[in-house]
Amino acid sequence: MDVMEAIKERRSVRRYQARPVPEEILAEILEAVRLAPSANNRQDWHFVVVRDAEQRRRLAEAAGQPFVGTAPVVIAGISLNPGRIMSCEVPAYAVDLAIAMSNITLVATARGLGTCWIGAFSQKRVQEILGVPEKYKIVQLMTLGYPADEARPKTRKRLEEIYSLDRFEGS
C-alpha cells in the first residue's frame, strides 16, 4: 500500500482481534517512530510499548475506555521536555509527538493493522501505571492491533473549505 492509500484508509479502530502483532511489524512501526522528524532533531521523546494484558487493562481504566485494554498493543508517546516552547510559541512536544504517532498510524494501516489515538486519560494514573516520572508528559496513548470490525465511510470537509492561498480566508 502506498502512502496516499494508507492516509485514505487510516481510521480509528475500537474493536480488535485477539491476534498478536508480529514482531517484524512492531519493529517496523518503531523504526518509523525513530525516523520521525522533531524540532531541532532533538528527539525529546520516549515510547512505552505495552503488551502485558494487566497493564493494558489498567491503562483502559485510566482512560475510561474499556476497548483500550482489548488492543494487543498500546503505545504511550512521552515528552521528555514538556516545557520547551518553539519560537513560534507552540509547545514542541505537541508537534513532535503528533508527527511520530502519525507515523505509527500510517505504517500500521499499510500493514493491515488499526490504531486509535487516545487523548482522554488521567495523566497522573498513566504515569503511575507506566512508571513515568512526573517531570515528563504522556502526550498520547495509541492502541494497535488487527481490526475486528469493518471500516465505515468517513466524512471530510471539501478541500476548498480547508485552505486558502497566500492569505488567511477562513472563518
N, C-alpha and C positions, 0 to 999 in steps of 0.2 A: 504494500500500500504506500503510495507517495504521500508527501506532507500535506498537500491540499485535501486529499481524500481523508486523511486522519483528522484534519481540522473539521471537515464536514461531518464525519462520522462520530466524533467525540460527543459524549453525553454523560450526564450524571447517572451513575448506576447505584441503586439502593437495594438490589437483591443479587446475591452472589451464589454461585455453585460452591459446593464444599471442596472442590478440586484445588489442589495447591498450585501456586505459581512456580513454574520451573526455575531452577537456579540460573540457567543461562539467560532467561528473560529478565529476571530480577537484576542480574549483573549488568545487562544492557541498559536497563532503566537507571540504575545507579551511575553508570558511566555517563548517561545523558545529563544527569544532575551535576556530576562533576564538571562537565564541559560547559555548563550554562554560564552566560556572561553575568558579571556582577560589577557594581560601581567600583571603579579603580582596580578591578580584578582582585579585590580583597578577599572574596570568598568567605565572608564573615558568617558562616553557616555551619550547621551540623544536622545530620538526618538520622533519626532513630527508626529502624525498620522493626516493626513489631509483628511477630508471628505467633507468639505464645497466646493460646486461647484465653487464659485467665487475664493476661494483660489487655487483650483486645476487649474482653468483657468489661473490665474496669474503665477503659477509655470510652466505651459506649455509654456507660453510666455517667462519666464526667461530661459527656457531650449531650446527654439526654436523648440519644438517638440509638435505639437498640440495634438497628441494622449495621452500625459500625462494627459491632462485635462479630457479625456474620461474615465479614470480608476476611479472606485468608491472610491478608497483609494490611497493616495500617502504617503509613509513613508519616512521621512528625517532622516538619521543617522548622528548625530552630535558628533564631538570630543570635549570634554571639556578640553583637554590638548594637543593641537596640536603640542606643542614644545617638547614633550617627545620623546627622541630617545632611543631605546633599546641598550644594549651593543653590539649588532651585527650591529649597525649603521643604523638600519632601523626604520623609524618613527612608534611608537607603534600604533598610531591611525589608520594608513592604514591597519595594520594587524587586530587589534581588531574589527574595524567596518566591514571589509570584512567577518570575521568569523560570526559576529552577523547577518549581512544581508544575508549571505548564509543560516543561519538557517531559515530566513523568506522564502526564495525560496523553501526550502525543505518541510517545513510544508505546505506551500501554495499548492505546487504540490501534496502532499499526500492527501490534502483535496479538490482537483479538481479545485483549483484556479491557476491563472497565475500571473507572475511577469515580470518586466523588470528593469534591472539595468540602471540607468540614471546617467552618469558621465559627460555629456555635459550640463552644466548650468552655469549661471552667479552667482558666489559665493555671490557677493555683493547684487544682486537683490533678491536672495532667502533668504539671511539673513534679508533683509528689509521686505519681504513678511511674513516671519515666526517670526519676532521679535527676531532673534538670535543675541546676542551681537557679535561685531566684533572680540573679543578675541578668539572666538570659530570657528571651521571649519566644514562646512557641507561637509561631505565626500561623501555622496551618497543620491540620491533620488531613491525610488523604487515604481513603480506602482504595484497595487494589485487589482485583480478582476477576474471575470469569463471570460475565453477566448470567443471571438466571432468568432474565426477562427479555422481552423483545423491545427494540427501540421504538419509541413513539415519535411521530413527526414533531420537530421543534420549530418554533416561530422565531424569526429575527426581523428586526426593522429593515426596511429597504435601504440599500446603500446610500441613496440620496439623502436619507434622514440622518446619517451619522457623520457626515464630513462636509467641510466647505473648503474652498480654495483661497489661499492667500490671506484670508481674514475671517475671524470667527463670525458665523452667521447662524447661531443656534438659539435655542430658547432658554 
